[in-house]
Amino acid sequence: MSAELKRIVIVGGGAGGLELATRLGDKLGKRGKASVTLIDRQQTHLWKPLLHEVAAGSMDLGMHEIDYLALAYWHGFVYRVGEMTGIDRARRVVQVAPFVDEEGRQVTAMREVGYDALVIAIGSSTNDFGTPGVREHAIALETAGEAERFHKRLVNACIRANTQDAPLAPEQLQVAIIGAGATGTELAAELHKTTRQLVAFGLDRIDPDKDIKIHLIEAAPRILPALPERLSEAAARIYRGGPEPWDGRWRLVFLDAPRHRGDRERLRQELTYLGLAEHAPGVWLCPFDRPEVDEVVARAGGRARHAVAVELDPDPVGAWDLSALARAYDAWPAEATRLVHDEPPHGDDDEAAFAARFRLVHEWRKFLFADPGLPGALLPPDWPGIPAADLFSREAERLKPASDRFVARCLGAGLV
């Protein structure tokens, strides 16, 4: 390549650096208008929002990671492996450390890479806020290697617990996840599923419901605190590991409604969404505590007083229109089949899976707004919501690998 070409060096092959290298390679590198070089200490890239699936063991890393060397060949840029250790601005060079393999053997020597234009895209690292013990004992999901290390530690802990002579200690199979943002919340959901699959493979001394505890720890009063409260509550309904245990008591809310009609209507919608129903004029009820009720009512300009009851007349379950909800659940199998299969040919199986899964999840969301999430003890024994939810989970899980491949491919091509 001509020495007169402008040398563009990008340090960091994450979502930003990789996309930039891909686009500049396509636009300038392939046409011989510039030399584009990407430097990263890893040899492959995995889209960071997928790390929780690697950690949980629900994703095959080899099927989803992108090889930098291959991508560089396809898109007209040069890839160099190694960690940046310094920048000499006077000489306009990036200093790169030696790269050593898993066996401790040196693959590349320390070297310098010259540049005319330099882009630093190394991303950020997890902030532990100086909390004692975090650096020594916690695993930060920053790389695929860390995600794999967490998964191996989890599997080994389960095998150890299954084969040991002593009884399981209460804390032995507990997982603490700090942070209930998108990654923490999704990791908790994936672990709930994959730990049960792991135990089903012959670890018969472990009762996942009793022995495996997953703690999602968040300073804010709810999961996904950065999202609007309604979206956060919707996610909570998706990620619960099963029906909430019910203590047989009803939570009553005596409501002094807002003065304005529009405020009253909005309040009614929000209370309904939170799973409450109007038992009598001005009296709302729910089988579970809903701490956010006071905030919702106050925001609308009303006032709420609370009480607890064991027996109510008339039957409290009649406050919800479960017959309409049951009809919607009965219609779901046919609707799900249509959403998944009635799709014009794409010529691309992965793209078709992505489109089908998107439609499936989008339509399922309507039940998050309509279903109050009553405990099983209050539902009919043949409640159609249970098989409908099972069908949704199976289809969404079946389509997920191909859908993820399509997203990763788009990312690698710089299309998203």
N, C-alpha and C positions, 0 to 999 in steps of 0.2 A: 504494500500500500504506500502511496506517495507520502514522503516526509512533509510535504507542504500542506497536507490536509489539516484542517482544524481538529484538534484533539479534545473530544468531549469525554470526561470521565465521571461516572456516576458511582458513588460509594453507597452500597445498601440496596439489596434486591428484594425489598418488601413490595407491598402493593403499589406504592408510589414509584420507587426506583425502577422496578421491573417494567411497569407500564411505560415509563419515560424512555427507558432503554429500547423497548420494543418499538415504540412509535418513532423515535429518532433513528433507530436502525433501519426501519422500513422507509422513512422519508429521506434520510441522508446517507446512511451507511451503505445500503444496497446500490445507491446511485453514485457512489464514489465521491460524495460531496463533503464528507467528514468521517473521522475515525471515532467510533462510539465504543467505549469500554465500560463494562459493568464489573465492579469489585464486590464480592460478598464472601464472608467466611464460611457459609454453607454451600454445598454443592447442588442442593435442590431447594425449591420454594413450595411452601404450602400456604394457601390463603389462611391468614391468621384466624378469622372467625370459625374455621373448621377444627381448630386445635382441641376444643373440648370433646369432639367425637373421637379423636385419636386417644385422648386421655381416658375416655370411657371404654375404649375398645370396640366401638361400633363402626369404625371406619378403617379400611385397609390403607395405610399410608402410601404404600407402593402404587396404588391405583390412582391416587389423587395428586401426588407431588409432581412438580414440574422440574425437569432437569435443565439447569441453567445453560449447560454446554450445548444441548440440543436446541434450546430456544434461541441461543445466540446464532447458531448456524442457520436457522430458519429465518431469522429476522435481521440479519445483517449487522450485528454488533459482536464485540469480542468479550468473552467472559474470563475473568481472572480470579482464582480462588485465593482467599487469605483475608486476614483481619487488618484493617487500617490501624497503624500505630502512631502516625504523625503526618503533618503536612509542612513542607518547606515552601513557604509562599514566595520567598526570594527566588528560588530555583524553579518554582512551579512544578513540584513533584509530590506525589502521594507515597508515603512509606508503608509498605505492606509486610507483615510478619511472615515468617516461614509457616507453611501449612504442614501439619503432622497428622497422620492417619490414626485409626483406632488402636493400632499396635505400637504406636509411638515412633514410627519411622517417618522421616522427613520426606514429603512429596515435592514441595517447592521451597526454594531458598528465600531468604529475605531479599526484597527487591524494591525498586522504585518505579513508579508509573508517572510519566510526564503528562501534563495537561495544559490546555489553553482555556478551557472552561470546566469548572469543577462543580458538581452537584452533590451535596451531602444529604442522603436520604436514609439515615441509619435508624430512624424511628425513635421510640421512647422505651423506657424500661418501667417495670412495676414499682410504684412508690410504696415502700413499707412504712413510711412515716416514722421511722426510727423505732418501731415496736420491737422490744427485746425478744430474741428467739426466732424472728421471722427468717432472717438470712440463713440461720443454722438449720432450721427444721422444715420450712415451708418450700413448696415447689411453685415457682411462678410459670404460668403457661405462656411463655414468650416464644418458644421454638418447638419444632416437632420432636426434637430430642428430649426436651423436658416433658412433653406430653407422653411420650413413650416410657420415660422413666417413671412417671406417676402410674401409668397403666401396669407396668411390670411390678411395681411395689404393691399395688392393689391385688393383683392376681396372686402374688406370692403370699400376701397376708391371708387371703382366703384359703389357699392350699395349706398353709401352716396351721391355721385354725382348725381345718378339717382333720388333720393327721396328728395333732398333739394329743398327749394322754390327759393333760389337765383340762378341766372345764374352761369354756371360753370366758375370759374376763369381760366385764361390762363395756370397757372402753376399747376392746381389741379390734373390732371391725367398725369403728366410727370414722367418718370422713368429715372434716370441717372445711367448708368452702368460704373464704373471706371475700365478700363482695357479691351482692345480688344484682349486678348489672346483667347485660346480655350473656356474657360468657359464663358467669357463675350460675345463673339461673338455668341455662341450657345444659351445663355440666351436671347439675343436680338432677335434671330430668333424665339425661342419658344414663347416669349412674344407677338411678332407680330401676331402669329397664335392664341394663347390661349385667348388673350384679346378680339379678335373678336368673338371667340366661346362663351366667357362669356357674352358679350353684346347681342349676339343672343338669350340668354335665358331670354329675356323679359326686358332688360335694354334699353328701346326704346328711352330714352332721350339722350343717348350718341351716338355720331357719332364717331366710332373708327378712321376713317381717319382724322378727324378734331380735336377731343378732346384728343385722347391718343397719346402722343409723347414719343418715346423711344430714348434716347440719349446714344450712345456708345462713350465713351471718352477715347482717347488713346494718349499718348505723342508722339509716333512714327507716321510717316506720313501715315501709312496704318494699317489695321487690321491684326491680326496674325503676328506681326512683327518678331517673332522668326522663322517663316517659310520662305522658299525661296519666292521671290516676285511673281513668277507665281502661286504658290499654294495660296498665300494670295489673289491675284486677283480672282482666281477661287472661293475661299470661298466667296468673296464679291459678286460675281454674284449669288451664291446660296442664300445668306442671305438678299439680297435686298428685301424690302417689296413689290415690284411691279416695273413696268417700270419707269425708271428715267424721270422726267419731262423735256421736251425739250422746249427751248426758240425760236426755229425756225432758229437758226444760225448754220452755219457749221464752224468747227474749221479746219483750213488748216495748214499743216506742209510742208514747203519747205525744202527738204532734200538734204544736201551735203553728198552723200553716202561714206562709207569707201572705201579705196583703194583696199583691198583684197576681192576676190570673196567670200571666206568662211564667212568673216565678213558681207558682204552684204546679203548673204542668211540667216544667223542667224538673222540679223536685220529685214529682211522682215518677218520672222516667228514670231518674238516677236511683231512687230507692228500689224500684222494680229491678233495675239492672244489678243492684247489690244483693238481690235474692230475697228482698222483703215483699210482703203482700199486705193489703189493707184488710184487716179482719173485721173492722167496724169503722164508721166514720171517725177519722182522726186517730185511729189505733192501728199501727202497723206491727207486724210480727215476723220473726225469723227464728229458726231452730239454733242458730249460731250467733256468737258475738260478732258484731261488725263495728269495730272501733271507729271506722271512718264516717259512720252515720252522723255523728255530731258535727263534723266539719262540713259535710254535704248540706245538712239542714241550715247551719249557720250561714253558709255562703249564699243560700237562697233567701235569707232573711227570716227564717223561722226559728223555732225553739223546740228542743226535744227533751222529754223526760222518760226515764227508763224504769222497767219493772221486769220481774221474772215470774212465770207461772208454770205449773205442771199440767193442770187440766183446764181446758177451755171449752166453752160451748157457744156457738156450734163448733163442729170439728174444724180445727185450724187448717187442715190440708185443703179444705174446700175453698180457701182464699186464693189458691192458685188454680189457673185453668189448665190442669194437667191433661184433660182430654184433647185439647187443641195441640198441646205439645206432643202427646202420644201419636196423633195423626201425622205430625211432621216427621217424627222419628220413624214411623211405619213407612213413610214415603222415601226415606233416605236411601235404602239399598238400590232402588231403581234410579234415583238421582245420582248416586255415586257411580253406578255403572255407566250412566250416560256421560258424566263428566270425564271419566277415565278412558272410555273406549270410543265415544262418538267424536272423533277428531280427524279432520282431513289429513291425509298422508303428508308428513314433513320431509321424508327422505332422510331423516336423521332421528334415530331412535332416542338418543339422549335429549335432543330438543323436544321431542314429543313427550317424553317423561316429565321434563321440566314444566311444560305447558299444562299437562294433565294434573300434576301435583299442585301447581299454582291454583288452578280452578277448584280442585278438591278442598284445599285449605281455605280458600276464600269463601266457598259455600258453607263449610262447616262452621265458620265463625258465627253464623246467625244463631246457632244453638247456645253460644256463649252469652248472648244477650237475652235469649228466651228461657233458658233452663235455670231455675233458681238454685240448683245443686242441693236438693233435699237429701237427707240421709236415707240409706236403703230401707230402714225400718218404716219409713213413711210412704214408700212407693209400693205399687202393686207387685206381686211376685213375678209377673211376666212383663215387667216394665221394658218397653222397646228401646229405651235410651241406651241400655247396656249393650245389646248386640250392635246397635248403630255405632256406638263409640268404638267397639272392637273392630268393626268393618273399616271405619275411618283410619284407625291406627295401622291396621294391616296394609291397606292400600297406600297410605302415606309412606310407610316403611318400605314397601316393595318398590315404590317409584324413586325413593331417595338416592340410592347409589348413582343411577343414570342421571338424575337431575343434578346432583353434585358434580358429576363429570362435565356436564354441559356448562355449569357456572365456572368451573375451573378452566375449562377450555376457552371460554370467552375472556376470562381474566388474562390468561396467557397470551391471547391474541390482541389484547388491548381493546376489547370491545365493550367492557364495562368499567 
